[in-house]
Amino acid sequence: MNALAALADPTRRRILELLSEGERGAGEIASHFPTSRPGVSRHLRILREHGLVRVREQGQRRLYSLDPAPLEELDAWLERYRVFWTNRLDALDTEVRRRRRARDDKEG
């Protein structure tokens, strides 16, 4: 569940989105953000410490990739709450349809 703390920051979530598309170098990741390279490096370090990314050296470059294991753990924990979301979304869908029918009956 360490993943929750790391995912609280939108920059780190965006980094994970980038890495979900494939391995990337630190410079390439940094090019997607207005913050400094050292700032992005700090985010990468936090993601690494929380086990969400792996890093490997390739010459002078550091290449980062997504490690999905902590996300799978988080997904398993969230599973028990999905029933609440599903019920509420189903109720919202029912209400939206009911209001549309009522509006269409008034207009037509």
Secondary structure, DSSP 4 states (H G I P E B T S, - for coil): -THHHHHTSHHHHHHHHHHHT--EEHHHHHTTSSS-HHHHHHHHHHHHHTTSEEEEEETTEEEEEE--HHHHHHHHHHHHHHHHHHHHHHHHHHHHHHHHHHHHHHH-
